[in-house]
């Protein structure tokens, strides 16, 4: 290489640089550096619900000169971010040497959850809750019965909107503040002015459930009394009780809910769900007295990814009286008994085959992954084919039916503030809406399927229905000879003038 003429100073500088480069290369070749990690003595088996630990782990660093040494705890990082103590399975743990790209991994296993219930001739469950526990247990007896359980005793201590703080205050004062609902034969009875301690001590329970009020369910600072309540329950159980304490994780509100406490979650359903999950992880699971979590909230959130959409509440927060309560009941009984609901025969009136299959799927997936959403495979339900069904042309009248009113035979117009929230259809016979017909209501709308056994004033009325698709069955007609529909939006806002929107939202298809 030719550089031309260089000054003496420049030539000397180039020589020095060359020498320094060679010296650095030689020194680098002779530097002892870490090349790999060896892992030993680590814990690889964990019980269900056990926190991850690497206290016994030994990390050995091997160097380029063939030597090795045990690393100090401050010299490496253990990444266990994928570990989930609430889901049995195998998880990869990665150990990384600080200041380098050298790492090594090993697998740990979370074992299956211990059996919560062994059939001894009876299934006895006590819930200490509020209206959300009422929703959960409504169909619990029928579900357990359909799964082959013969002796069932379900109790529910109820105060509307009751928080953990109020439960704790009632326990301290021994207050006769509860309505005690009981189901031992498929029918609910109630006793007023009941004490919590009396209910807890009255039976050799298999399970006792606790829960937070819905508005506080995702606010961790509201769980301060939970340890006290756990101790209170344990102290009041019958002697030699084998009862398991279980947490009921409730659901987030409907996306357009007008509940006064929804703003705590920025009126965001997804944020509320995430905060509920976080509260259970951080405030409930660390209490070792809890033996499990009933994932009703995740089961409902799973179902919201189905063709039913966000239609599982009757008022924006309480569960719909058919599919919503059914899903929560499936999650409860399947979780506690470990009995499979895959082929369950029972479903309440208003839940057709497609909704039933979706409900089972969503409850089972919630039990498998209780703290994360599993999208439903029933994402879409195609409209009935024109080849096999005819859509009825339904005329709507502003107002509503009330089969218990003296004017039971007319669409009522009471006053504008009430009347303008509803549209009423005509009254239909079984010949006009035969078994096999399909009723569809769009998300955000609901209907009340009024019914008349005889063309006369009735003693009671059916409840509102928000489930997206319902197949008309013999059970749906029952003893009714006439049926009509009151159509409204969820939350019953004023819908005056929205006749065409209501017609598009409510459809009846009859088989050809």
Buried (B, 14 or more C-beta within 10 A) or exposed (E): EEEEEEEEEEEEEEEEEEEEEEEEEEEEEEEEEBBBBBBEEBBEEBEBBEEBEBEEBEBBBBBEEEEBEEBEEEBBEBEBEEBBBBBBEEBEBBBBBEEBEBBBEBEBEBEEBEEBBEEEEBBBBBBBBBBBBBBBBBBBBBBBBBBEBEEBBBBBBBBEEBBBBBBBEBBEEEBEBBBBBBBBEEEBEEEEEBBBBBBBBBBBBBBBBBBBBBBBBBBBEBBEBBEBBBEBBBEBBEEEBEBBBBBBBBBBBBBBBBBEBBEBBEBBBBBBBBBBBEBBBEBBBEEEEBBBBBBBBBBBBBBBBBBBBBBBBBBBBBBBBBBBBBBBBBBBBBBBBEBEBEEBEBBBBBBBEBBBBBBBBBBBBBBEBBBBBBEBEBEEBEEBEEEEBEBBEBEBBBBBBBBEBEEBBEBBBEEEEBBBBBBBBBBBEBEBBEEEBBBBBBBBBBBBBBBBEEEEBBEEBBBBBBBBBBBBBEEBBEEBEBBBBBBBBBBBEBBEEBBEBBBEBBBBBBEE
